[in-house]
């Protein structure tokens, strides 16, 4: 039987059984954003993500400075394979030596243009010097 109207994530008709945007998805998104930021060192994100993002990046760099490899790896555990390994290596070998003398405040952010389409506030984030 063919279904008419809107379909949800699983292909069924109607929006009654739409998949949830739950805590696990939010945490996975944060891990992915932090990993990409470590790899590229500059990124554009929305303002809603910024507060938790800065907290996570500061926490990860502090753990890495204190040689807590297990905690860093636990946070970036969703990034299995090549990207996760590259991010961890880059964090320990290039980023942490830069911030050896600095206590917190590793990330700075600047306002960027609003996103076309939905008008979300965008922010450019990069490592502090």
C-alpha positions in Angstrom: 0.0 0.0 0.0 1.4 3.4 -1.0 1.7 6.0 1.7 0.7 9.6 0.9 1.8 12.8 2.7 4.9 13.4 4.8 7.2 10.6 5.7 9.3 10.2 8.8 12.9 9.0 9.1 11.9 5.4 8.9 9.9 5.8 5.7 6.5 5.5 7.3 3.7 7.9 6.6 2.9 10.8 9.0 5.0 12.6 11.5 3.6 10.8 14.5 6.5 8.5 14.9 9.3 10.8 13.9 12.8 9.9 15.3 13.8 11.9 18.3 16.7 14.3 18.5 18.0 13.0 21.8 21.0 13.4 24.1 23.0 10.8 22.3 22.7 12.6 19.0 23.7 15.9 20.6 26.8 14.4 22.2 27.8 12.8 19.0 27.4 16.1 17.2 29.6 17.8 19.8 32.3 15.1 19.4 32.3 15.4 15.7 32.5 19.2 15.8 35.4 19.1 18.3 37.3 16.6 16.2 36.8 18.6 13.0 38.0 21.7 14.9 41.1 20.0 16.1 41.9 18.9 12.5 41.2 22.2 10.7 41.8 24.7 13.6 39.1 27.0 12.2 35.4 26.5 11.9 32.1 28.2 11.4 29.3 27.1 13.8 26.0 28.5 15.0 25.6 30.4 18.2 23.5 27.7 19.9 26.4 25.3 19.7 29.1 27.7 20.9 28.9 27.5 24.7 29.1 23.7 25.0 31.7 23.6 22.2 34.1 26.0 24.0 33.7 24.0 27.2 34.5 20.7 25.5 37.5 22.1 23.6 39.0 23.6 26.8 38.4 20.4 28.7 40.0 18.2 26.0 43.1 20.5 25.7 43.5 20.6 29.5 43.3 16.8 29.6 45.9 16.5 26.9 48.2 19.0 28.7 48.0 16.8 31.8 48.8 13.7 29.7 45.4 12.1 30.4 45.4 10.2 27.1 42.6 7.9 28.2 40.1 10.7 28.9 40.9 12.4 25.6 40.4 9.2 23.7 37.2 8.5 25.6 35.8 11.9 24.5 36.8 11.4 20.8 35.7 7.7 20.8 33.1 8.3 18.2 35.7 9.2 15.7 37.1 5.7 15.1 39.5 5.2 12.3 41.6 7.7 10.4 40.1 11.0 11.6 40.1 10.2 15.3 43.7 9.0 15.1 44.8 12.1 13.2 42.9 14.4 15.6 44.5 12.8 18.7 48.0 12.9 17.1 47.6 16.5 16.1 46.3 17.5 19.5 49.2 16.0 21.4 52.0 16.9 19.0 51.1 20.4 17.7 48.3 22.0 19.6 49.2 21.2 23.2 52.8 22.5 22.9 51.4 25.8 21.7 49.3 26.2 24.9 51.9 24.9 27.4 52.0 28.2 29.4 48.3 29.2 28.9 45.6 28.3 31.6 42.3 28.1 29.8 40.8 30.3 27.1 42.2 28.3 24.2 39.4 29.3 21.8 38.3 32.7 20.5 35.2 33.4 18.5 34.0 36.2 16.2 30.6 37.1 14.9 30.0 36.2 11.2 27.1 36.8 8.8 23.8 35.3 9.4 23.2 32.0 7.5 21.1 32.4 4.3 17.9 30.5 4.5 17.1 30.3 8.2 19.0 33.4 9.4 20.9 31.5 12.1 23.7 33.5 13.8 27.0 32.1 12.7 30.3 32.4 14.5 33.9 31.9 13.4 35.8 29.9 16.0 39.6 29.5 16.0 42.5 28.8 18.4 43.8 31.7 20.4 47.5 32.7 19.7 
